[in-house]
Amino acid sequence: MPWQPETTDSGPLPVLMCWHTDPTSGACTNAWPVGHTGQTLMQLTESMYAYHNDLRATHAASSPWWAWPLDLKPVWFESVSYGPDLGSWIHDGGNPVLWWMAIPALAFVCWQAFKRRSLGLALIAIAFFWQWLSWARIDRAAFQYHFYTALPFFLLGLAYFLAELWHGPSRRTWLLARVAAVAAAMVPAALWVAKYPLCGLARVSTTDYFGNTACGSVTGTLTVEARIFLIALVLVAALAVLALTLIRLERRASPEGDEDRGWIFQLILPVAVAGVLILWLGANGPRDVIFQAALPPDLLALVMAVLGICLGILAITARDSRRLVLALCIFAVVTFVALYPDLSALPMPNLLLNVYDAILPTWFYGFQFADNMQPSQTVAFISSASIFVSIAVLAVALMAGYAALEERRVNGYRRRQRLTATPRLEDGAGGDSAGGAAGGTLDEPAGDGSGGASSDGAGDSAGGGAAGGATGAGG
């Protein structure tokens, strides 16, 4: 078998790995490691399956499947201290702006896949839920990076939703987009307000170390340096300028659709200036401590609520869908830049690193989801149930593929029929119109002839003209 190394018994098979070398010559002897005689692919697969089925262990960064789309528990890949006031982190978290907006976007994709009978949209929806919901039955400790196989389809749904907004949404789609933006802006505040129910749902321990974290009475100590205060002022000023610019552009937009040609530059400029100032203040700003006190969780909820309400008001009162799309993209870029040190092990003062924990209560190290520690049940790798499920899944896939193929054939046939029937309809409509005019001239009053042509539907109009023509000919 090609996954076994070459031996004197197996014959001249490809050597994929040299397990053992001769200590004198250094040549590959193609021998198994000490104590091993080799395993087949089936045996290795069964071993991997048994490992995951029997694994019972806790982990500080584990999280259940339902928490992944909300980005509730990024995994800590690295936490390094370079001194008393300098450190770095690596989290595998996503961009909250994109992830939170992708949730209603994917619901929109599912509805449009059914309404428009779109195979492409159906593929996005089915692929996402297939990759994500498969983890709902996994009872070992799972992690947010298990969601990353579904993430491409998650973001494809968001891209389609934004494209729909960019090219002109319907009234209901435009309402959904604004409500979704408001909901996304309020997620941090909502999670802080619902902190205690969330702690109970996650079964977070409140004893010893964990009693002084997000699920305890105190979240930590708030220490504000002068540079942090200045950075906060820059952020508030940038958001205020951005809000005023959006309001001014909305008021100056004419009913005919004429727009200020420099509106994109006007939106990007305050973000760029604020980014440069924040980077400079973070590196060179004064480090004097101007405020230090215990930080109650309710204060964080209040701060997040004020920020979310301000952003929500801008979203719900928006009148231009393209500006809303651009604003979402700008906020996504700003969020990525702000989270970049937390994602890339960029050395930063510990005070700034601790700020990242305050975004969501679940991002605190002490907020740890409980893991399943019950003894596992022995499950056969191949059984009648697994064979039946595999056959059923294959049958459903084949039927879905056949149905999709037939639908494409039917749609193609109908499209060809419409194309071939269009010239005949145009000729018939011209003849009916002429007849209608003649009928109105000979026997019918002019008002009746015009009344037939002013019906609601195209078919009624043609019918009215045809009736007039018949009357005229009879006269």
C-alpha positions as a Markdown table, in Angstrom:
| # | Residue | x | y | z |
|---|---|---|---|---|
| 1 | Met | 0.0 | 0.0 | 0.0 |
| 2 | Pro | 1.4 | 3.4 | -0.9 |
| 3 | Trp | 1.1 | 4.8 | 2.6 |
| 4 | Gln | 3.5 | 2.2 | 3.9 |
| 5 | Pro | 7.2 | 2.7 | 3.5 |
| 6 | Glu | 9.2 | 0.4 | 1.3 |
| 7 | Thr | 10.5 | -2.8 | 3.0 |
| 8 | Thr | 12.0 | -6.0 | 1.7 |
| 9 | Asp | 8.6 | -7.7 | 2.0 |
| 10 | Ser | 6.5 | -5.0 | 0.4 |
| 11 | Gly | 8.6 | -4.6 | -2.7 |
| 12 | Pro | 9.5 | -1.4 | -4.7 |
| 13 | Leu | 6.8 | 1.0 | -3.4 |
| 14 | Pro | 7.2 | 4.8 | -3.1 |
| 15 | Val | 8.9 | 5.9 | 0.0 |
| 16 | Leu | 6.9 | 8.8 | 1.5 |
| 17 | Met | 8.8 | 9.1 | 4.7 |
| 18 | Cys | 12.1 | 7.7 | 6.1 |
| 19 | Trp | 11.3 | 6.4 | 9.5 |
| 20 | His | 14.8 | 5.1 | 10.3 |
| 21 | Thr | 18.3 | 5.8 | 9.1 |
| 22 | Asp | 21.4 | 3.8 | 9.4 |
| 23 | Pro | 23.6 | 5.3 | 12.2 |
| 24 | Thr | 26.8 | 4.6 | 10.3 |
| 25 | Ser | 26.0 | 5.5 | 6.7 |
| 26 | Gly | 23.0 | 7.8 | 7.3 |
| 27 | Ala | 21.1 | 5.9 | 4.5 |
| 28 | Cys | 17.4 | 5.4 | 4.8 |
| 29 | Thr | 16.8 | 1.8 | 5.8 |
| 30 | Asn | 13.0 | 2.1 | 5.5 |
| 31 | Ala | 12.4 | 0.4 | 8.8 |
| 32 | Trp | 9.5 | 1.2 | 11.1 |
| 33 | Pro | 10.1 | 3.1 | 14.3 |
| 34 | Val | 11.0 | 1.0 | 17.3 |
| 35 | Gly | 8.0 | -0.8 | 18.7 |
| 36 | His | 5.8 | -0.3 | 15.5 |
| 37 | Thr | 5.0 | -2.6 | 12.7 |
| 38 | Gly | 3.0 | -0.2 | 10.6 |
| 39 | Gln | -0.7 | 0.7 | 10.2 |
| 40 | Thr | -3.0 | 0.8 | 7.2 |
| 41 | Leu | -5.0 | 3.9 | 6.3 |
| 42 | Met | -8.1 | 2.4 | 7.7 |
| 43 | Gln | -6.4 | 1.7 | 11.1 |
| 44 | Leu | -5.0 | 5.3 | 11.2 |
| 45 | Thr | -8.5 | 6.7 | 10.5 |
| 46 | Glu | -10.1 | 4.5 | 13.2 |
| 47 | Ser | -7.4 | 5.7 | 15.6 |
| 48 | Met | -8.1 | 9.4 | 14.8 |
| 49 | Tyr | -11.8 | 8.8 | 15.2 |
| 50 | Ala | -11.4 | 7.1 | 18.6 |
| 51 | Tyr | -9.2 | 9.9 | 19.8 |
| 52 | His | -11.8 | 12.6 | 19.1 |
| 53 | Asn | -14.7 | 10.5 | 20.3 |
| 54 | Asp | -13.0 | 9.7 | 23.6 |
| 55 | Leu | -11.4 | 13.1 | 24.2 |
| 56 | Arg | -12.5 | 14.6 | 27.5 |
| 57 | Ala | -10.5 | 17.7 | 28.5 |
| 58 | Thr | -11.1 | 21.3 | 29.4 |
| 59 | His | -9.5 | 24.3 | 27.8 |
| 60 | Ala | -9.7 | 28.0 | 28.6 |
| 61 | Ala | -10.4 | 29.0 | 25.0 |
| 62 | Ser | -12.9 | 26.3 | 24.0 |
| 63 | Ser | -16.4 | 27.4 | 22.9 |
| 64 | Pro | -19.6 | 25.8 | 21.7 |
| 65 | Trp | -20.7 | 25.8 | 18.0 |
| 66 | Trp | -23.5 | 28.4 | 18.6 |
| 67 | Ala | -21.0 | 31.0 | 19.9 |
| 68 | Trp | -18.8 | 31.0 | 16.8 |
| 69 | Pro | -20.8 | 33.3 | 14.4 |
| 70 | Leu | -20.9 | 35.9 | 17.2 |
| 71 | Asp | -17.1 | 35.8 | 17.7 |
| 72 | Leu | -17.6 | 35.2 | 21.4 |
| 73 | Lys | -14.4 | 33.3 | 22.2 |
| 74 | Pro | -11.3 | 33.8 | 20.0 |
| 75 | Val | -8.5 | 31.3 | 20.8 |
| 76 | Trp | -5.4 | 32.6 | 22.4 |
| 77 | Phe | -2.5 | 31.4 | 20.3 |
| 78 | Glu | 0.2 | 33.4 | 22.1 |
| 79 | Ser | 0.6 | 35.5 | 25.2 |
| 80 | Val | 4.1 | 36.7 | 25.8 |
| 81 | Ser | 5.5 | 39.2 | 28.3 |
| 82 | Tyr | 8.6 | 41.3 | 27.2 |
| 83 | Gly | 8.9 | 43.2 | 30.5 |
| 84 | Pro | 6.9 | 44.7 | 33.3 |
| 85 | Asp | 4.8 | 46.9 | 31.0 |
| 86 | Leu | 5.1 | 45.3 | 27.5 |
| 87 | Gly | 3.5 | 42.2 | 26.0 |
| 88 | Ser | 1.8 | 40.7 | 23.0 |
| 89 | Trp | -1.1 | 38.5 | 22.2 |
| 90 | Ile | -2.3 | 36.5 | 19.2 |
| 91 | His | -6.0 | 35.8 | 19.0 |
| 92 | Asp | -7.7 | 34.0 | 16.1 |
| 93 | Gly | -10.7 | 36.2 | 16.3 |
| 94 | Gly | -12.6 | 37.6 | 13.3 |
| 95 | Asn | -13.7 | 41.0 | 12.4 |
| 96 | Pro | -16.8 | 41.7 | 14.5 |
| 97 | Val | -18.3 | 44.2 | 12.1 |
| 98 | Leu | -18.2 | 41.6 | 9.2 |
| 99 | Trp | -19.3 | 38.7 | 11.3 |
| 100 | Trp | -22.2 | 40.4 | 13.0 |
| 101 | Met | -23.5 | 41.8 | 9.7 |
| 102 | Ala | -23.1 | 38.4 | 8.0 |
| 103 | Ile | -25.7 | 36.8 | 10.3 |
| 104 | Pro | -28.7 | 38.7 | 8.9 |
| 105 | Ala | -27.0 | 38.7 | 5.5 |
| 106 | Leu | -27.0 | 34.9 | 5.4 |
| 107 | Ala | -30.7 | 34.8 | 6.4 |
| 108 | Phe | -31.3 | 37.1 | 3.4 |
| 109 | Val | -29.3 | 34.7 | 1.2 |
| 110 | Cys | -31.4 | 31.8 | 2.3 |
| 111 | Trp | -34.7 | 33.6 | 1.6 |
| 112 | Gln | -33.5 | 34.8 | -1.8 |
| 113 | Ala | -32.2 | 31.4 | -2.8 |
| 114 | Phe | -35.8 | 30.1 | -2.3 |
| 115 | Lys | -37.6 | 33.1 | -3.7 |
| 116 | Arg | -35.4 | 33.4 | -6.8 |
| 117 | Arg | -34.8 | 29.7 | -7.2 |
| 118 | Ser | -31.1 | 30.5 | -7.4 |
| 119 | Leu | -28.7 | 27.5 | -7.3 |
| 120 | Gly | -25.7 | 29.8 | -6.6 |
| 121 | Leu | -27.3 | 31.2 | -3.5 |
| 122 | Ala | -28.5 | 27.8 | -2.4 |
| 123 | Leu | -25.0 | 26.5 | -2.7 |
| 124 | Ile | -23.7 | 29.3 | -0.3 |
| 125 | Ala | -26.4 | 28.6 | 2.2 |
| 126 | Ile | -26.2 | 24.8 | 2.1 |
| 127 | Ala | -22.4 | 24.8 | 2.2 |
| 128 | Phe | -22.4 | 27.1 | 5.2 |
| 129 | Phe | -24.8 | 25.2 | 7.3 |
| 130 | Trp | -23.3 | 21.9 | 6.3 |
| 131 | Gln | -19.9 | 23.0 | 7.6 |
| 132 | Trp | -21.2 | 24.7 | 10.7 |
| 133 | Leu | -24.1 | 22.6 | 12.0 |
| 134 | Ser | -22.1 | 19.5 | 11.8 |
| 135 | Trp | -20.4 | 20.6 | 15.0 |
| 136 | Ala | -23.7 | 20.8 | 16.9 |
| 137 | Arg | -23.4 | 17.0 | 17.7 |
| 138 | Ile | -19.7 | 17.1 | 18.6 |
| 139 | Asp | -19.4 | 16.7 | 22.4 |
| 140 | Arg | -15.6 | 17.1 | 22.8 |
| 141 | Ala | -14.1 | 20.6 | 23.5 |
| 142 | Ala | -14.3 | 22.6 | 20.3 |
| 143 | Phe | -12.7 | 25.9 | 19.3 |
| 144 | Gln | -13.6 | 28.9 | 17.2 |
| 145 | Tyr | -11.2 | 27.9 | 14.5 |
| 146 | His | -13.4 | 24.9 | 13.7 |
| 147 | Phe | -15.8 | 27.5 | 12.3 |
| 148 | Tyr | -13.3 | 28.6 | 9.6 |
| 149 | Thr | -14.3 | 26.0 | 7.1 |
| 150 | Ala | -17.8 | 27.6 | 7.0 |
| 151 | Leu | -16.4 | 31.2 | 7.2 |
| 152 | Pro | -15.8 | 31.6 | 3.4 |
| 153 | Phe | -19.5 | 30.9 | 2.7 |
| 154 | Phe | -20.4 | 33.1 | 5.7 |
| 155 | Leu | -18.6 | 36.1 | 4.2 |
| 156 | Leu | -19.9 | 35.3 | 0.6 |
| 157 | Gly | -23.4 | 35.7 | 2.0 |
| 158 | Leu | -22.4 | 39.2 | 3.4 |
| 159 | Ala | -20.8 | 40.1 | 0.0 |
| 160 | Tyr | -24.0 | 39.2 | -1.8 |
| 161 | Phe | -26.1 | 41.2 | 0.6 |
| 162 | Leu | -23.9 | 44.3 | 0.3 |
| 163 | Ala | -23.9 | 44.0 | -3.5 |
| 164 | Glu | -27.7 | 43.9 | -3.4 |
| 165 | Leu | -27.6 | 47.1 | -1.4 |
| 166 | Trp | -25.1 | 48.7 | -3.7 |
| 167 | His | -27.2 | 48.1 | -6.9 |
| 168 | Gly | -30.5 | 49.3 | -5.4 |
| 169 | Pro | -32.4 | 47.3 | -2.8 |
| 170 | Ser | -36.1 | 46.9 | -2.5 |
| 171 | Arg | -38.0 | 48.6 | 0.3 |
| 172 | Arg | -38.0 | 45.6 | 2.6 |
| 173 | Thr | -34.3 | 44.8 | 1.9 |
| 174 | Trp | -33.3 | 48.3 | 2.7 |
| 175 | Leu | -35.3 | 48.2 | 6.0 |
| 176 | Leu | -33.5 | 44.8 | 6.8 |
| 177 | Ala | -30.1 | 46.4 | 6.1 |
| 178 | Arg | -30.7 | 49.3 | 8.4 |
| 179 | Val | -32.1 | 47.2 | 11.2 |
| 180 | Ala | -29.3 | 44.7 | 10.9 |
| 181 | Ala | -26.7 | 47.6 | 11.1 |
| 182 | Val | -28.4 | 48.8 | 14.3 |
| 183 | Ala | -28.4 | 45.3 | 15.8 |
| 184 | Ala | -24.8 | 44.8 | 15.0 |
| 185 | Ala | -23.9 | 48.1 | 16.6 |
| 186 | Met | -25.8 | 47.1 | 19.8 |
| 187 | Val | -24.2 | 43.6 | 20.2 |
| 188 | Pro | -21.4 | 44.6 | 22.6 |
| 189 | Ala | -23.9 | 46.6 | 24.9 |
| 190 | Ala | -26.4 | 43.7 | 24.7 |
| 191 | Leu | -23.8 | 41.1 | 25.7 |
| 192 | Trp | -22.7 | 43.3 | 28.7 |
| 193 | Val | -26.2 | 43.9 | 29.8 |
| 194 | Ala | -27.0 | 40.1 | 29.5 |
| 195 | Lys | -23.7 | 39.2 | 31.1 |
| 196 | Tyr | -25.1 | 37.1 | 34.0 |
| 197 | Pro | -27.6 | 35.1 | 31.9 |
| 198 | Leu | -24.7 | 34.5 | 29.4 |
| 199 | Cys | -22.5 | 33.3 | 32.3 |
| 200 | Gly | -25.2 | 30.9 | 33.3 |
| 201 | Leu | -25.7 | 29.6 | 29.8 |
| 202 | Ala | -22.0 | 29.0 | 29.4 |
| 203 | Arg | -21.8 | 27.5 | 32.9 |
| 204 | Val | -18.8 | 29.7 | 33.8 |
| 205 | Ser | -17.3 | 28.9 | 37.2 |
| 206 | Thr | -17.6 | 31.8 | 39.7 |
| 207 | Thr | -15.2 | 30.4 | 42.3 |
| 208 | Asp | -11.6 | 31.4 | 43.2 |
| 209 | Tyr | -9.9 | 33.1 | 40.2 |
| 210 | Phe | -13.1 | 33.4 | 38.1 |
| 211 | Gly | -15.0 | 35.3 | 40.7 |
| 212 | Asn | -13.1 | 38.5 | 39.9 |
| 213 | Thr | -13.7 | 38.5 | 36.2 |
| 214 | Ala | -16.6 | 39.1 | 33.8 |
| 215 | Cys | -18.9 | 36.8 | 35.8 |
| 216 | Gly | -18.0 | 38.2 | 39.2 |
| 217 | Ser | -18.8 | 41.5 | 40.8 |
| 218 | Val | -15.7 | 43.4 | 39.6 |
| 219 | Thr | -14.2 | 43.3 | 36.1 |
| 220 | Gly | -10.9 | 44.8 | 37.0 |
| 221 | Thr | -9.2 | 48.1 | 37.5 |
| 222 | Leu | -9.7 | 51.0 | 35.1 |
| 223 | Thr | -6.4 | 53.0 | 34.6 |
| 224 | Val | -6.5 | 55.8 | 32.2 |
| 225 | Glu | -3.3 | 57.4 | 30.9 |
| 226 | Ala | -3.1 | 60.7 | 29.2 |
| 227 | Arg | -2.4 | 59.2 | 25.8 |
| 228 | Ile | -5.5 | 56.9 | 26.2 |
| 229 | Phe | -7.6 | 59.9 | 27.0 |
| 230 | Leu | -6.3 | 61.7 | 23.9 |
| 231 | Ile | -6.9 | 58.6 | 21.8 |
| 232 | Ala | -10.4 | 58.5 | 23.0 |
| 233 | Leu | -10.9 | 62.2 | 22.2 |
| 234 | Val | -9.6 | 61.5 | 18.6 |
| 235 | Leu | -12.0 | 58.6 | 18.2 |
| 236 | Val | -15.0 | 60.6 | 19.4 |
| 237 | Ala | -14.0 | 63.6 | 17.2 |
| 238 | Ala | -13.6 | 61.3 | 14.1 |
| 239 | Leu | -16.9 | 59.7 | 14.7 |
| 240 | Ala | -18.6 | 63.1 | 15.2 |
| 241 | Val | -17.0 | 64.4 | 11.9 |
| 242 | Leu | -18.1 | 61.2 | 10.1 |
| 243 | Ala | -21.6 | 61.5 | 11.4 |
| 244 | Leu | -21.9 | 65.2 | 10.5 |
| 245 | Thr | -20.5 | 64.4 | 7.0 |
| 246 | Leu | -23.1 | 61.7 | 6.5 |
| 247 | Ile | -25.9 | 63.9 | 7.6 |
| 248 | Arg | -24.8 | 66.8 | 5.4 |
| 249 | Leu | -24.4 | 64.5 | 2.4 |
| 250 | Glu | -27.9 | 63.1 | 3.0 |
| 251 | Arg | -29.4 | 66.6 | 3.2 |
| 252 | Arg | -27.6 | 67.8 | 0.0 |
| 253 | Ala | -28.7 | 64.8 | -2.1 |
| 254 | Ser | -31.3 | 66.0 | -4.6 |
| 255 | Pro | -34.4 | 64.0 | -5.5 |
| 256 | Glu | -33.1 | 63.5 | -9.0 |
| 257 | Gly | -30.2 | 61.5 | -7.6 |
| 258 | Asp | -27.5 | 64.1 | -8.1 |
| 259 | Glu | -24.7 | 63.6 | -5.6 |
| 260 | Asp | -21.5 | 65.4 | -4.5 |
| 261 | Arg | -18.8 | 63.7 | -6.5 |
| 262 | Gly | -16.3 | 63.9 | -3.7 |
| 263 | Trp | -18.5 | 62.2 | -1.1 |
| 264 | Ile | -16.2 | 59.1 | -0.9 |
| 265 | Phe | -13.1 | 61.3 | -0.2 |
| 266 | Gln | -15.1 | 63.2 | 2.5 |
| 267 | Leu | -15.9 | 60.0 | 4.3 |
| 268 | Ile | -12.4 | 58.5 | 4.1 |
| 269 | Leu | -10.5 | 61.7 | 5.1 |
| 270 | Pro | -11.6 | 61.8 | 8.8 |
| 271 | Val | -10.9 | 58.1 | 9.2 |
| 272 | Ala | -7.4 | 58.5 | 7.7 |
| 273 | Val | -6.5 | 61.5 | 9.8 |
| 274 | Ala | -7.8 | 59.8 | 13.0 |
| 275 | Gly | -5.8 | 56.7 | 12.2 |
| 276 | Val | -2.5 | 58.6 | 11.8 |
| 277 | Leu | -3.1 | 60.6 | 15.1 |
| 278 | Ile | -4.0 | 57.4 | 17.0 |
| 279 | Leu | -0.8 | 55.7 | 15.8 |
| 280 | Trp | 1.3 | 58.7 | 16.8 |
| 281 | Leu | -0.3 | 59.0 | 20.2 |
| 282 | Gly | 0.1 | 55.3 | 20.9 |
| 283 | Ala | 3.8 | 55.5 | 20.3 |
| 284 | Asn | 4.7 | 59.0 | 21.5 |
| 285 | Gly | 1.8 | 60.1 | 23.7 |
| 286 | Pro | 2.3 | 61.0 | 27.4 |
| 287 | Arg | 2.0 | 58.1 | 29.9 |
| 288 | Asp | 0.9 | 60.1 | 32.9 |
| 289 | Val | -1.9 | 58.3 | 34.9 |
| 290 | Ile | -4.9 | 60.7 | 35.2 |
| 291 | Phe | -7.5 | 58.3 | 36.5 |
| 292 | Gln | -7.6 | 54.9 | 38.3 |
| 293 | Ala | -10.5 | 53.2 | 39.9 |
| 294 | Ala | -12.4 | 49.8 | 40.1 |
| 295 | Leu | -14.3 | 49.1 | 36.9 |
| 296 | Pro | -17.8 | 47.9 | 37.4 |
| 297 | Pro | -19.3 | 45.9 | 34.5 |
| 298 | Asp | -22.3 | 48.1 | 34.3 |
| 299 | Leu | -20.1 | 51.0 | 33.3 |
| 300 | Leu | -18.8 | 49.1 | 30.4 |
| 301 | Ala | -22.4 | 48.3 | 29.4 |
| 302 | Leu | -23.3 | 52.0 | 29.5 |
| 303 | Val | -20.3 | 53.0 | 27.4 |
| 304 | Met | -21.0 | 50.3 | 24.8 |
| 305 | Ala | -24.7 | 51.3 | 24.8 |
| 306 | Val | -24.0 | 55.0 | 24.1 |
| 307 | Leu | -21.6 | 54.1 | 21.3 |
| 308 | Gly | -24.0 | 51.6 | 19.8 |
| 309 | Ile | -27.0 | 54.0 | 20.0 |
| 310 | Cys | -25.0 | 56.7 | 18.2 |
| 311 | Leu | -24.0 | 54.3 | 15.4 |
| 312 | Gly | -27.5 | 52.9 | 15.3 |
| 313 | Ile | -29.1 | 56.3 | 14.8 |
| 314 | Leu | -26.9 | 56.9 | 11.8 |
| 315 | Ala | -27.8 | 53.6 | 10.4 |
| 316 | Ile | -31.5 | 53.7 | 10.9 |
| 317 | Thr | -31.8 | 57.2 | 9.5 |
| 318 | Ala | -29.7 | 56.5 | 6.4 |
| 319 | Arg | -31.3 | 57.2 | 3.1 |
| 320 | Asp | -28.6 | 56.2 | 0.6 |
| 321 | Ser | -27.8 | 52.5 | 0.4 |
| 322 | Arg | -24.4 | 53.0 | -1.2 |
| 323 | Arg | -23.2 | 55.3 | 1.5 |
| 324 | Leu | -24.3 | 52.7 | 4.1 |
| 325 | Val | -22.3 | 50.0 | 2.3 |
| 326 | Leu | -19.3 | 52.3 | 2.2 |
| 327 | Ala | -19.7 | 53.2 | 5.9 |
| 328 | Leu | -19.8 | 49.5 | 6.8 |
| 329 | Cys | -16.6 | 48.9 | 4.8 |
| 330 | Ile | -14.9 | 51.8 | 6.5 |
| 331 | Phe | -16.0 | 50.6 | 10.0 |
| 332 | Ala | -14.7 | 47.1 | 9.1 |
| 333 | Val | -11.3 | 48.5 | 8.1 |
| 334 | Val | -11.1 | 50.6 | 11.2 |
| 335 | Thr | -12.0 | 47.6 | 13.3 |
| 336 | Phe | -9.4 | 45.5 | 11.7 |
| 337 | Val | -6.7 | 48.2 | 12.2 |
| 338 | Ala | -7.8 | 48.6 | 15.9 |
| 339 | Leu | -7.7 | 44.8 | 16.5 |
| 340 | Tyr | -4.5 | 44.2 | 14.5 |
| 341 | Pro | -2.2 | 44.3 | 17.6 |
| 342 | Asp | -4.4 | 41.7 | 19.2 |
| 343 | Leu | -4.2 | 39.5 | 16.2 |
| 344 | Ser | -0.6 | 39.7 | 15.2 |
| 345 | Ala | 1.6 | 39.6 | 18.4 |
| 346 | Leu | 2.5 | 43.3 | 18.0 |
| 347 | Pro | 4.3 | 44.3 | 21.2 |
| 348 | Met | 2.2 | 46.9 | 23.1 |
| 349 | Pro | 1.9 | 48.2 | 26.6 |
| 350 | Asn | -0.1 | 45.8 | 28.9 |
| 351 | Leu | -2.6 | 48.6 | 29.6 |
| 352 | Leu | -3.6 | 48.8 | 25.9 |
| 353 | Leu | -3.7 | 45.0 | 25.6 |
| 354 | Asn | -6.1 | 44.8 | 28.5 |
| 355 | Val | -8.5 | 47.1 | 26.7 |
| 356 | Tyr | -9.3 | 44.4 | 24.2 |
| 357 | Asp | -10.9 | 42.3 | 26.9 |
| 358 | Ala | -13.5 | 45.0 | 27.5 |
| 359 | Ile | -15.0 | 44.8 | 24.1 |
| 360 | Leu | -17.1 | 41.7 | 25.0 |
| 361 | Pro | -17.5 | 40.0 | 28.4 |
| 362 | Thr | -16.7 | 36.7 | 26.8 |
| 363 | Trp | -13.2 | 37.9 | 25.7 |
| 364 | Phe | -12.0 | 37.9 | 29.3 |
| 365 | Tyr | -9.7 | 35.0 | 30.1 |
| 366 | Gly | -11.8 | 34.1 | 33.1 |
| 367 | Phe | -14.9 | 33.7 | 31.0 |
| 368 | Gln | -14.5 | 30.0 | 30.1 |
| 369 | Phe | -17.2 | 27.9 | 28.6 |
| 370 | Ala | -17.8 | 24.6 | 30.4 |
| 371 | Asp | -16.6 | 21.5 | 28.6 |
| 372 | Asn | -18.3 | 18.1 | 28.5 |
| 373 | Met | -16.5 | 15.7 | 31.0 |
| 374 | Gln | -18.9 | 12.8 | 30.9 |
| 375 | Pro | -17.4 | 9.5 | 29.9 |
| 376 | Ser | -17.7 | 8.8 | 26.2 |
| 377 | Gln | -19.7 | 6.0 | 24.7 |
| 378 | Thr | -18.0 | 3.5 | 22.5 |
| 379 | Val | -19.1 | 4.0 | 19.0 |
| 380 | Ala | -18.1 | 1.7 | 16.2 |
| 381 | Phe | -16.3 | 3.4 | 13.3 |
| 382 | Ile | -18.3 | 1.4 | 10.8 |
| 383 | Ser | -21.8 | 0.2 | 11.7 |
| 384 | Ser | -25.2 | -0.3 | 10.1 |
| 385 | Ala | -26.3 | 3.1 | 11.2 |
| 386 | Ser | -23.3 | 4.9 | 9.7 |
| 387 | Ile | -23.6 | 3.0 | 6.5 |
| 388 | Phe | -27.3 | 3.9 | 6.3 |
| 389 | Val | -26.7 | 7.6 | 7.0 |
| 390 | Ser | -23.9 | 7.7 | 4.3 |
| 391 | Ile | -26.2 | 6.1 | 1.7 |
| 392 | Ala | -29.0 | 8.5 | 2.7 |
| 393 | Val | -26.8 | 11.5 | 2.4 |
| 394 | Leu | -25.5 | 10.3 | -1.0 |
| 395 | Ala | -29.0 | 9.7 | -2.2 |
| 396 | Val | -30.2 | 13.2 | -1.1 |
| 397 | Ala | -27.2 | 14.7 | -2.8 |
| 398 | Leu | -27.9 | 12.9 | -6.1 |
| 399 | Met | -31.6 | 13.8 | -6.0 |
| 400 | Ala | -30.7 | 17.5 | -5.3 |
| 401 | Gly | -28.2 | 17.5 | -8.2 |
| 402 | Tyr | -30.8 | 15.9 | -10.5 |
| 403 | Ala | -33.5 | 18.4 | -9.5 |
| 404 | Ala | -31.1 | 21.2 | -10.1 |
| 405 | Leu | -30.2 | 19.9 | -13.5 |
| 406 | Glu | -33.8 | 19.5 | -14.5 |
| 407 | Glu | -34.6 | 23.0 | -13.3 |
| 408 | Arg | -31.8 | 24.4 | -15.5 |
| 409 | Arg | -33.2 | 22.5 | -18.5 |
| 410 | Val | -36.7 | 23.8 | -17.9 |
| 411 | Asn | -35.6 | 27.4 | -17.4 |
| 412 | Gly | -33.5 | 27.2 | -20.5 |
| 413 | Tyr | -36.5 | 25.8 | -22.5 |
| 414 | Arg | -38.8 | 28.6 | -21.2 |
| 415 | Arg | -36.2 | 31.2 | -22.0 |
| 416 | Arg | -35.9 | 30.0 | -25.6 |
| 417 | Gln | -39.7 | 30.0 | -25.9 |
| 418 | Arg | -39.9 | 33.6 | -24.7 |
| 419 | Leu | -37.2 | 34.7 | -27.1 |
| 420 | Thr | -38.9 | 33.0 | -30.1 |
| 421 | Ala | -42.3 | 34.3 | -29.1 |
| 422 | Thr | -41.3 | 37.9 | -28.6 |
| 423 | Pro | -41.3 | 39.0 | -32.4 |
| 424 | Arg | -44.8 | 37.4 | -32.9 |
| 425 | Leu | -46.2 | 39.3 | -29.9 |
| 426 | Glu | -44.8 | 42.6 | -31.2 |
| 427 | Asp | -46.4 | 42.0 | -34.6 |
| 428 | Gly | -49.7 | 41.1 | -33.0 |
| 429 | Ala | -49.7 | 44.1 | -30.7 |
| 430 | Gly | -49.1 | 46.4 | -33.7 |
| 431 | Gly | -52.1 | 44.9 | -35.6 |
| 432 | Asp | -54.4 | 45.1 | -32.6 |
| 433 | Ser | -53.5 | 48.7 | -32.0 |
| 434 | Ala | -54.3 | 49.6 | -35.6 |
| 435 | Gly | -57.6 | 47.7 | -35.3 |
| 436 | Gly | -58.4 | 49.5 | -32.1 |
| 437 | Ala | -57.9 | 52.8 | -33.8 |
| 438 | Ala | -60.1 | 51.9 | -36.7 |
| 439 | Gly | -62.8 | 50.6 | -34.4 |
| 440 | Gly | -62.8 | 53.8 | -32.4 |
| 441 | Thr | -63.1 | 55.8 | -35.6 |
| 442 | Leu | -66.0 | 53.9 | -37.2 |
| 443 | Asp | -68.5 | 52.8 | -34.6 |
| 444 | Glu | -67.2 | 53.6 | -31.1 |
| 445 | Pro | -66.7 | 56.9 | -29.4 |
| 446 | Ala | -63.2 | 58.1 | -28.9 |
| 447 | Gly | -63.4 | 57.7 | -25.2 |
| 448 | Asp | -64.2 | 54.0 | -25.4 |
| 449 | Gly | -61.2 | 53.4 | -27.7 |
| 450 | Ser | -58.8 | 55.1 | -25.3 |
| 451 | Gly | -60.4 | 53.3 | -22.4 |
| 452 | Gly | -59.5 | 50.0 | -23.8 |
| 453 | Ala | -55.9 | 51.0 | -24.2 |
| 454 | Ser | -55.5 | 52.4 | -20.7 |
| 455 | Ser | -56.1 | 49.2 | -18.8 |
| 456 | Asp | -53.8 | 48.1 | -16.0 |
| 457 | Gly | -52.2 | 45.1 | -17.7 |
| 458 | Ala | -50.6 | 44.7 | -21.1 |
| 459 | Gly | -52.9 | 41.9 | -21.9 |
| 460 | Asp | -56.0 | 44.0 | -21.1 |
| 461 | Ser | -54.7 | 46.8 | -23.4 |
| 462 | Ala | -54.3 | 44.4 | -26.3 |
| 463 | Gly | -57.6 | 42.9 | -25.6 |
| 464 | Gly | -59.3 | 46.3 | -25.6 |
| 465 | Gly | -57.7 | 47.2 | -28.9 |
| 466 | Ala | -58.7 | 43.9 | -30.4 |
| 467 | Ala | -62.3 | 44.3 | -29.3 |
| 468 | Gly | -62.4 | 47.7 | -30.8 |
| 469 | Gly | -61.0 | 46.4 | -34.1 |
| 470 | Ala | -63.7 | 43.7 | -34.2 |
| 471 | Thr | -66.4 | 46.2 | -33.7 |
| 472 | Gly | -65.1 | 48.5 | -36.4 |
| 473 | Ala | -64.9 | 45.7 | -38.9 |
| 474 | Gly | -68.4 | 44.6 | -38.1 |
| 475 | Gly | -69.7 | 48.1 | -38.7 |
